[in-house]
Amino acid sequence: MKLVGVSLSILLVLSIAFALAAAESSGIPKEAIAEMQYRVGKWQATAWIDGVQQAKPSSETTKWVEGKYCIQITSSYVDKGKDIDETALVGWDADKKQLVENWYDSNGGYASYRYFLGKKKDSWVGSFTAIYADGKKLEGESIVEKKGPDEWEWNATYMDAGKTHTWRTINRRVK
C-alpha cells in the first residue's frame, strides 16, 4: 500500500513538472508575452488622419486567447463617415522574432503589422501592409509607443500617389 502511495505521489509531482515545463517551453519570449499583456483591456482612442482629428472616437477591446500565447483585438472606428469593425490576432513570429498583428475589417480589407521589440524603449517598431477590398495596397512604417500604464500612441506613415500620409491614435484605457 505504501508503494502505491509513493508511486502516485511521484506521478503527481512528475505530471505537475511536465505541465510547468510545457507552459514555459512555448518559445515565446517573456518580453513578448508582457507586451501583449500591456494591451489587454478596453481602450478608447482619438484618431487623426493626415493631421485631421476624426469626429468620433474609436474603441478597442483586447483579450487573451485561450492558452495565453496570443491576443485577440476587436475594434471599431469611422472611415469616411462609415462605421468599420475589425478583428485582429497578435502573436509571436519565432522565425523573424517579431510581434505580428493580422487584421480583417468589415469593409473587406486586411492588414499585417510586424513589430520588433527592444529597438526603442517602451515601443513596438515596425512596418505594415494593408490591402483594401478593391485591391489597393499600402505599405509603410508603424510604431506603438507606451506613454504610461493606461495610455499608448500609434503612428503610421505611408506613401500614396507620391504623397506622404499619416495615421495617429492616442489610446486611453477605459476604467
Biotite code that builds the C-alpha atoms (Angstrom):
import biotite.structure as struc

atoms = struc.array([
    struc.Atom([0.000, 0.000, 0.000], chain_id="A", res_id=1, res_name="MET", atom_name="CA", element="C"),
    struc.Atom([2.841, 2.350, 0.871], chain_id="A", res_id=2, res_name="LYS", atom_name="CA", element="C"),
    struc.Atom([4.471, 1.630, -2.527], chain_id="A", res_id=3, res_name="LEU", atom_name="CA", element="C"),
    struc.Atom([1.254, 2.607, -4.340], chain_id="A", res_id=4, res_name="VAL", atom_name="CA", element="C"),
    struc.Atom([1.063, 5.885, -2.378], chain_id="A", res_id=5, res_name="GLY", atom_name="CA", element="C"),
    struc.Atom([4.698, 6.722, -3.172], chain_id="A", res_id=6, res_name="VAL", atom_name="CA", element="C"),
    struc.Atom([4.163, 5.828, -6.851], chain_id="A", res_id=7, res_name="SER", atom_name="CA", element="C"),
    struc.Atom([1.080, 8.056, -7.061], chain_id="A", res_id=8, res_name="LEU", atom_name="CA", element="C"),
    struc.Atom([2.961, 10.890, -5.364], chain_id="A", res_id=9, res_name="SER", atom_name="CA", element="C"),
    struc.Atom([5.813, 10.569, -7.839], chain_id="A", res_id=10, res_name="ILE", atom_name="CA", element="C"),
    struc.Atom([3.345, 10.532, -10.761], chain_id="A", res_id=11, res_name="LEU", atom_name="CA", element="C"),
    struc.Atom([1.608, 13.635, -9.409], chain_id="A", res_id=12, res_name="LEU", atom_name="CA", element="C"),
    struc.Atom([4.909, 15.505, -8.985], chain_id="A", res_id=13, res_name="VAL", atom_name="CA", element="C"),
    struc.Atom([6.060, 14.452, -12.467], chain_id="A", res_id=14, res_name="LEU", atom_name="CA", element="C"),
    struc.Atom([2.790, 15.500, -14.115], chain_id="A", res_id=15, res_name="SER", atom_name="CA", element="C"),
    struc.Atom([2.944, 18.931, -12.442], chain_id="A", res_id=16, res_name="ILE", atom_name="CA", element="C"),
    struc.Atom([6.592, 19.314, -13.508], chain_id="A", res_id=17, res_name="ALA", atom_name="CA", element="C"),
    struc.Atom([5.761, 18.328, -17.110], chain_id="A", res_id=18, res_name="PHE", atom_name="CA", element="C"),
    struc.Atom([2.824, 20.771, -17.182], chain_id="A", res_id=19, res_name="ALA", atom_name="CA", element="C"),
    struc.Atom([5.022, 23.625, -15.930], chain_id="A", res_id=20, res_name="LEU", atom_name="CA", element="C"),
    struc.Atom([7.768, 22.761, -18.404], chain_id="A", res_id=21, res_name="ALA", atom_name="CA", element="C"),
    struc.Atom([5.257, 22.702, -21.272], chain_id="A", res_id=22, res_name="ALA", atom_name="CA", element="C"),
    struc.Atom([3.904, 26.113, -20.267], chain_id="A", res_id=23, res_name="ALA", atom_name="CA", element="C"),
    struc.Atom([7.402, 27.618, -20.102], chain_id="A", res_id=24, res_name="GLU", atom_name="CA", element="C"),
    struc.Atom([8.592, 25.981, -23.314], chain_id="A", res_id=25, res_name="SER", atom_name="CA", element="C"),
    struc.Atom([6.240, 27.821, -25.667], chain_id="A", res_id=26, res_name="SER", atom_name="CA", element="C"),
    struc.Atom([9.310, 29.502, -27.128], chain_id="A", res_id=27, res_name="GLY", atom_name="CA", element="C"),
    struc.Atom([7.663, 32.917, -26.891], chain_id="A", res_id=28, res_name="ILE", atom_name="CA", element="C"),
    struc.Atom([9.962, 35.364, -25.111], chain_id="A", res_id=29, res_name="PRO", atom_name="CA", element="C"),
    struc.Atom([8.692, 36.669, -21.778], chain_id="A", res_id=30, res_name="LYS", atom_name="CA", element="C"),
    struc.Atom([9.090, 40.214, -23.155], chain_id="A", res_id=31, res_name="GLU", atom_name="CA", element="C"),
    struc.Atom([6.632, 39.439, -25.979], chain_id="A", res_id=32, res_name="ALA", atom_name="CA", element="C"),
    struc.Atom([4.099, 37.985, -23.532], chain_id="A", res_id=33, res_name="ILE", atom_name="CA", element="C"),
    struc.Atom([4.488, 41.075, -21.301], chain_id="A", res_id=34, res_name="ALA", atom_name="CA", element="C"),
    struc.Atom([3.995, 43.426, -24.264], chain_id="A", res_id=35, res_name="GLU", atom_name="CA", element="C"),
    struc.Atom([0.810, 41.620, -25.302], chain_id="A", res_id=36, res_name="MET", atom_name="CA", element="C"),
    struc.Atom([-0.405, 41.750, -21.676], chain_id="A", res_id=37, res_name="GLN", atom_name="CA", element="C"),
    struc.Atom([0.015, 45.536, -21.736], chain_id="A", res_id=38, res_name="TYR", atom_name="CA", element="C"),
    struc.Atom([-2.618, 45.772, -24.499], chain_id="A", res_id=39, res_name="ARG", atom_name="CA", element="C"),
    struc.Atom([-5.203, 43.590, -22.705], chain_id="A", res_id=40, res_name="VAL", atom_name="CA", element="C"),
    struc.Atom([-8.246, 45.628, -21.679], chain_id="A", res_id=41, res_name="GLY", atom_name="CA", element="C"),
    struc.Atom([-10.666, 48.162, -23.085], chain_id="A", res_id=42, res_name="LYS", atom_name="CA", element="C"),
    struc.Atom([-9.374, 51.268, -24.817], chain_id="A", res_id=43, res_name="TRP", atom_name="CA", element="C"),
    struc.Atom([-10.822, 54.391, -26.402], chain_id="A", res_id=44, res_name="GLN", atom_name="CA", element="C"),
    struc.Atom([-8.863, 56.354, -28.982], chain_id="A", res_id=45, res_name="ALA", atom_name="CA", element="C"),
    struc.Atom([-8.816, 59.756, -30.574], chain_id="A", res_id=46, res_name="THR", atom_name="CA", element="C"),
    struc.Atom([-7.633, 59.476, -34.166], chain_id="A", res_id=47, res_name="ALA", atom_name="CA", element="C"),
    struc.Atom([-6.056, 61.789, -36.720], chain_id="A", res_id=48, res_name="TRP", atom_name="CA", element="C"),
    struc.Atom([-5.757, 61.085, -40.436], chain_id="A", res_id=49, res_name="ILE", atom_name="CA", element="C"),
    struc.Atom([-3.265, 63.345, -42.208], chain_id="A", res_id=50, res_name="ASP", atom_name="CA", element="C"),
    struc.Atom([-3.430, 65.687, -39.210], chain_id="A", res_id=51, res_name="GLY", atom_name="CA", element="C"),
    struc.Atom([-7.233, 65.986, -39.207], chain_id="A", res_id=52, res_name="VAL", atom_name="CA", element="C"),
    struc.Atom([-8.864, 64.834, -35.972], chain_id="A", res_id=53, res_name="GLN", atom_name="CA", element="C"),
    struc.Atom([-11.676, 62.377, -36.559], chain_id="A", res_id=54, res_name="GLN", atom_name="CA", element="C"),
    struc.Atom([-15.096, 63.343, -35.184], chain_id="A", res_id=55, res_name="ALA", atom_name="CA", element="C"),
    struc.Atom([-15.897, 60.048, -33.481], chain_id="A", res_id=56, res_name="LYS", atom_name="CA", element="C"),
    struc.Atom([-13.551, 58.189, -31.084], chain_id="A", res_id=57, res_name="PRO", atom_name="CA", element="C"),
    struc.Atom([-12.650, 54.617, -31.879], chain_id="A", res_id=58, res_name="SER", atom_name="CA", element="C"),
    struc.Atom([-12.732, 51.753, -29.396], chain_id="A", res_id=59, res_name="SER", atom_name="CA", element="C"),
    struc.Atom([-10.734, 48.597, -28.873], chain_id="A", res_id=60, res_name="GLU", atom_name="CA", element="C"),
    struc.Atom([-11.192, 45.551, -26.666], chain_id="A", res_id=61, res_name="THR", atom_name="CA", element="C"),
    struc.Atom([-8.228, 43.218, -26.253], chain_id="A", res_id=62, res_name="THR", atom_name="CA", element="C"),
    struc.Atom([-8.269, 39.839, -24.545], chain_id="A", res_id=63, res_name="LYS", atom_name="CA", element="C"),
    struc.Atom([-6.121, 36.740, -24.280], chain_id="A", res_id=64, res_name="TRP", atom_name="CA", element="C"),
    struc.Atom([-6.979, 33.787, -26.462], chain_id="A", res_id=65, res_name="VAL", atom_name="CA", element="C"),
    struc.Atom([-7.117, 30.507, -24.535], chain_id="A", res_id=66, res_name="GLU", atom_name="CA", element="C"),
    struc.Atom([-3.566, 29.378, -23.749], chain_id="A", res_id=67, res_name="GLY", atom_name="CA", element="C"),
    struc.Atom([-2.362, 32.992, -23.393], chain_id="A", res_id=68, res_name="LYS", atom_name="CA", element="C"),
    struc.Atom([0.076, 32.863, -26.315], chain_id="A", res_id=69, res_name="TYR", atom_name="CA", element="C"),
    struc.Atom([-1.765, 35.411, -28.458], chain_id="A", res_id=70, res_name="CYS", atom_name="CA", element="C"),
    struc.Atom([-4.305, 38.193, -28.014], chain_id="A", res_id=71, res_name="ILE", atom_name="CA", element="C"),
    struc.Atom([-7.471, 38.997, -29.926], chain_id="A", res_id=72, res_name="GLN", atom_name="CA", element="C"),
    struc.Atom([-8.396, 42.610, -30.610], chain_id="A", res_id=73, res_name="ILE", atom_name="CA", element="C"),
    struc.Atom([-11.832, 43.807, -31.700], chain_id="A", res_id=74, res_name="THR", atom_name="CA", element="C"),
    struc.Atom([-12.065, 47.408, -32.763], chain_id="A", res_id=75, res_name="SER", atom_name="CA", element="C"),
    struc.Atom([-14.476, 49.893, -34.278], chain_id="A", res_id=76, res_name="SER", atom_name="CA", element="C"),
    struc.Atom([-13.822, 53.238, -35.935], chain_id="A", res_id=77, res_name="TYR", atom_name="CA", element="C"),
    struc.Atom([-15.242, 55.578, -38.573], chain_id="A", res_id=78, res_name="VAL", atom_name="CA", element="C"),
    struc.Atom([-13.625, 55.847, -42.014], chain_id="A", res_id=79, res_name="ASP", atom_name="CA", element="C"),
    struc.Atom([-15.039, 58.446, -44.422], chain_id="A", res_id=80, res_name="LYS", atom_name="CA", element="C"),
    struc.Atom([-18.298, 58.519, -42.470], chain_id="A", res_id=81, res_name="GLY", atom_name="CA", element="C"),
    struc.Atom([-18.719, 54.731, -42.463], chain_id="A", res_id=82, res_name="LYS", atom_name="CA", element="C"),
    struc.Atom([-18.581, 52.600, -39.288], chain_id="A", res_id=83, res_name="ASP", atom_name="CA", element="C"),
    struc.Atom([-15.920, 49.905, -39.607], chain_id="A", res_id=84, res_name="ILE", atom_name="CA", element="C"),
    struc.Atom([-15.463, 46.895, -37.329], chain_id="A", res_id=85, res_name="ASP", atom_name="CA", element="C"),
    struc.Atom([-12.255, 44.903, -37.352], chain_id="A", res_id=86, res_name="GLU", atom_name="CA", element="C"),
    struc.Atom([-10.659, 41.960, -35.604], chain_id="A", res_id=87, res_name="THR", atom_name="CA", element="C"),
    struc.Atom([-7.007, 41.040, -35.178], chain_id="A", res_id=88, res_name="ALA", atom_name="CA", element="C"),
    struc.Atom([-4.869, 38.323, -33.688], chain_id="A", res_id=89, res_name="LEU", atom_name="CA", element="C"),
    struc.Atom([-1.494, 39.324, -32.286], chain_id="A", res_id=90, res_name="VAL", atom_name="CA", element="C"),
    struc.Atom([1.145, 36.679, -31.739], chain_id="A", res_id=91, res_name="GLY", atom_name="CA", element="C"),
    struc.Atom([4.836, 35.897, -31.949], chain_id="A", res_id=92, res_name="TRP", atom_name="CA", element="C"),
    struc.Atom([6.684, 35.051, -35.182], chain_id="A", res_id=93, res_name="ASP", atom_name="CA", element="C"),
    struc.Atom([9.555, 32.926, -33.867], chain_id="A", res_id=94, res_name="ALA", atom_name="CA", element="C"),
    struc.Atom([11.312, 32.841, -37.244], chain_id="A", res_id=95, res_name="ASP", atom_name="CA", element="C"),
    struc.Atom([11.544, 36.636, -37.630], chain_id="A", res_id=96, res_name="LYS", atom_name="CA", element="C"),
    struc.Atom([11.454, 37.409, -33.898], chain_id="A", res_id=97, res_name="LYS", atom_name="CA", element="C"),
    struc.Atom([8.590, 39.878, -34.230], chain_id="A", res_id=98, res_name="GLN", atom_name="CA", element="C"),
    struc.Atom([5.148, 40.517, -32.815], chain_id="A", res_id=99, res_name="LEU", atom_name="CA", element="C"),
    struc.Atom([2.648, 40.191, -35.659], chain_id="A", res_id=100, res_name="VAL", atom_name="CA", element="C"),
    struc.Atom([-0.842, 41.691, -35.875], chain_id="A", res_id=101, res_name="GLU", atom_name="CA", element="C"),
    struc.Atom([-3.138, 40.319, -38.593], chain_id="A", res_id=102, res_name="ASN", atom_name="CA", element="C"),
    struc.Atom([-6.275, 42.453, -39.048], chain_id="A", res_id=103, res_name="TRP", atom_name="CA", element="C"),
    struc.Atom([-9.500, 41.887, -41.017], chain_id="A", res_id=104, res_name="TYR", atom_name="CA", element="C"),
    struc.Atom([-12.224, 44.523, -41.325], chain_id="A", res_id=105, res_name="ASP", atom_name="CA", element="C"),
    struc.Atom([-15.919, 44.742, -42.163], chain_id="A", res_id=106, res_name="SER", atom_name="CA", element="C"),
    struc.Atom([-15.051, 46.702, -45.303], chain_id="A", res_id=107, res_name="ASN", atom_name="CA", element="C"),
    struc.Atom([-13.343, 43.636, -46.813], chain_id="A", res_id=108, res_name="GLY", atom_name="CA", element="C"),
    struc.Atom([-9.790, 44.785, -46.196], chain_id="A", res_id=109, res_name="GLY", atom_name="CA", element="C"),
    struc.Atom([-6.941, 43.253, -44.260], chain_id="A", res_id=110, res_name="TYR", atom_name="CA", element="C"),
    struc.Atom([-3.582, 44.318, -42.898], chain_id="A", res_id=111, res_name="ALA", atom_name="CA", element="C"),
    struc.Atom([-0.481, 42.839, -41.349], chain_id="A", res_id=112, res_name="SER", atom_name="CA", element="C"),
    struc.Atom([1.704, 44.754, -38.894], chain_id="A", res_id=113, res_name="TYR", atom_name="CA", element="C"),
    struc.Atom([5.129, 43.428, -37.855], chain_id="A", res_id=114, res_name="ARG", atom_name="CA", element="C"),
    struc.Atom([6.866, 44.851, -34.828], chain_id="A", res_id=115, res_name="TYR", atom_name="CA", element="C"),
    struc.Atom([10.344, 44.466, -33.390], chain_id="A", res_id=116, res_name="PHE", atom_name="CA", element="C"),
    struc.Atom([10.629, 44.769, -29.626], chain_id="A", res_id=117, res_name="LEU", atom_name="CA", element="C"),
    struc.Atom([13.562, 46.448, -27.928], chain_id="A", res_id=118, res_name="GLY", atom_name="CA", element="C"),
    struc.Atom([14.538, 48.752, -30.824], chain_id="A", res_id=119, res_name="LYS", atom_name="CA", element="C"),
    struc.Atom([13.178, 51.738, -28.904], chain_id="A", res_id=120, res_name="LYS", atom_name="CA", element="C"),
    struc.Atom([12.358, 51.815, -25.187], chain_id="A", res_id=121, res_name="LYS", atom_name="CA", element="C"),
    struc.Atom([8.683, 51.127, -24.404], chain_id="A", res_id=122, res_name="ASP", atom_name="CA", element="C"),
    struc.Atom([7.827, 50.782, -28.097], chain_id="A", res_id=123, res_name="SER", atom_name="CA", element="C"),
    struc.Atom([6.949, 48.329, -30.814], chain_id="A", res_id=124, res_name="TRP", atom_name="CA", element="C"),
    struc.Atom([8.702, 49.487, -34.007], chain_id="A", res_id=125, res_name="VAL", atom_name="CA", element="C"),
    struc.Atom([7.809, 48.024, -37.362], chain_id="A", res_id=126, res_name="GLY", atom_name="CA", element="C"),
    struc.Atom([6.086, 48.086, -40.698], chain_id="A", res_id=127, res_name="SER", atom_name="CA", element="C"),
    struc.Atom([2.723, 47.277, -42.208], chain_id="A", res_id=128, res_name="PHE", atom_name="CA", element="C"),
    struc.Atom([0.996, 46.200, -45.374], chain_id="A", res_id=129, res_name="THR", atom_name="CA", element="C"),
    struc.Atom([-2.709, 46.972, -45.830], chain_id="A", res_id=130, res_name="ALA", atom_name="CA", element="C"),
    struc.Atom([-4.844, 45.689, -48.692], chain_id="A", res_id=131, res_name="ILE", atom_name="CA", element="C"),
    struc.Atom([-8.268, 47.206, -49.294], chain_id="A", res_id=132, res_name="TYR", atom_name="CA", element="C"),
    struc.Atom([-11.170, 45.178, -50.717], chain_id="A", res_id=133, res_name="ALA", atom_name="CA", element="C"),
    struc.Atom([-10.632, 46.812, -54.137], chain_id="A", res_id=134, res_name="ASP", atom_name="CA", element="C"),
    struc.Atom([-7.011, 45.566, -54.142], chain_id="A", res_id=135, res_name="GLY", atom_name="CA", element="C"),
    struc.Atom([-5.350, 48.884, -53.323], chain_id="A", res_id=136, res_name="LYS", atom_name="CA", element="C"),
    struc.Atom([-2.166, 48.183, -51.362], chain_id="A", res_id=137, res_name="LYS", atom_name="CA", element="C"),
    struc.Atom([-0.466, 50.468, -48.854], chain_id="A", res_id=138, res_name="LEU", atom_name="CA", element="C"),
    struc.Atom([2.884, 49.831, -47.194], chain_id="A", res_id=139, res_name="GLU", atom_name="CA", element="C"),
    struc.Atom([4.523, 51.882, -44.514], chain_id="A", res_id=140, res_name="GLY", atom_name="CA", element="C"),
    struc.Atom([6.112, 52.252, -41.111], chain_id="A", res_id=141, res_name="GLU", atom_name="CA", element="C"),
    struc.Atom([4.316, 51.896, -37.794], chain_id="A", res_id=142, res_name="SER", atom_name="CA", element="C"),
    struc.Atom([5.146, 52.379, -34.134], chain_id="A", res_id=143, res_name="ILE", atom_name="CA", element="C"),
    struc.Atom([3.278, 51.717, -30.894], chain_id="A", res_id=144, res_name="VAL", atom_name="CA", element="C"),
    struc.Atom([4.668, 53.841, -28.037], chain_id="A", res_id=145, res_name="GLU", atom_name="CA", element="C"),
    struc.Atom([3.662, 53.216, -24.428], chain_id="A", res_id=146, res_name="LYS", atom_name="CA", element="C"),
    struc.Atom([3.092, 56.557, -22.670], chain_id="A", res_id=147, res_name="LYS", atom_name="CA", element="C"),
    struc.Atom([2.185, 55.009, -19.300], chain_id="A", res_id=148, res_name="GLY", atom_name="CA", element="C"),
    struc.Atom([0.221, 52.071, -17.906], chain_id="A", res_id=149, res_name="PRO", atom_name="CA", element="C"),
    struc.Atom([-3.070, 53.426, -19.279], chain_id="A", res_id=150, res_name="ASP", atom_name="CA", element="C"),
    struc.Atom([-2.054, 55.239, -22.469], chain_id="A", res_id=151, res_name="GLU", atom_name="CA", element="C"),
    struc.Atom([-0.306, 54.412, -25.731], chain_id="A", res_id=152, res_name="TRP", atom_name="CA", element="C"),
    struc.Atom([0.114, 56.171, -29.038], chain_id="A", res_id=153, res_name="GLU", atom_name="CA", element="C"),
    struc.Atom([0.127, 54.610, -32.501], chain_id="A", res_id=154, res_name="TRP", atom_name="CA", element="C"),
    struc.Atom([1.645, 56.342, -35.516], chain_id="A", res_id=155, res_name="ASN", atom_name="CA", element="C"),
    struc.Atom([1.897, 55.131, -39.084], chain_id="A", res_id=156, res_name="ALA", atom_name="CA", element="C"),
    struc.Atom([3.181, 56.713, -42.276], chain_id="A", res_id=157, res_name="THR", atom_name="CA", element="C"),
    struc.Atom([2.884, 55.592, -45.875], chain_id="A", res_id=158, res_name="TYR", atom_name="CA", element="C"),
    struc.Atom([3.230, 56.930, -49.413], chain_id="A", res_id=159, res_name="MET", atom_name="CA", element="C"),
    struc.Atom([0.296, 57.074, -51.817], chain_id="A", res_id=160, res_name="ASP", atom_name="CA", element="C"),
    struc.Atom([0.329, 58.767, -55.224], chain_id="A", res_id=161, res_name="ALA", atom_name="CA", element="C"),
    struc.Atom([3.643, 60.429, -54.373], chain_id="A", res_id=162, res_name="GLY", atom_name="CA", element="C"),
    struc.Atom([2.358, 61.976, -51.143], chain_id="A", res_id=163, res_name="LYS", atom_name="CA", element="C"),
    struc.Atom([3.200, 61.065, -47.537], chain_id="A", res_id=164, res_name="THR", atom_name="CA", element="C"),
    struc.Atom([0.158, 60.233, -45.387], chain_id="A", res_id=165, res_name="HIS", atom_name="CA", element="C"),
    struc.Atom([-0.128, 59.749, -41.618], chain_id="A", res_id=166, res_name="THR", atom_name="CA", element="C"),
    struc.Atom([-2.397, 57.921, -39.211], chain_id="A", res_id=167, res_name="TRP", atom_name="CA", element="C"),
    struc.Atom([-2.245, 58.582, -35.485], chain_id="A", res_id=168, res_name="ARG", atom_name="CA", element="C"),
    struc.Atom([-4.223, 57.454, -32.457], chain_id="A", res_id=169, res_name="THR", atom_name="CA", element="C"),
    struc.Atom([-3.912, 58.291, -28.787], chain_id="A", res_id=170, res_name="ILE", atom_name="CA", element="C"),
    struc.Atom([-5.356, 55.362, -26.849], chain_id="A", res_id=171, res_name="ASN", atom_name="CA", element="C"),
    struc.Atom([-6.522, 55.549, -23.242], chain_id="A", res_id=172, res_name="ARG", atom_name="CA", element="C"),
    struc.Atom([-7.602, 52.664, -21.064], chain_id="A", res_id=173, res_name="ARG", atom_name="CA", element="C"),
    struc.Atom([-11.304, 52.653, -20.197], chain_id="A", res_id=174, res_name="VAL", atom_name="CA", element="C"),
    struc.Atom([-11.713, 52.059, -16.465], chain_id="A", res_id=175, res_name="LYS", atom_name="CA", element="C"),
])
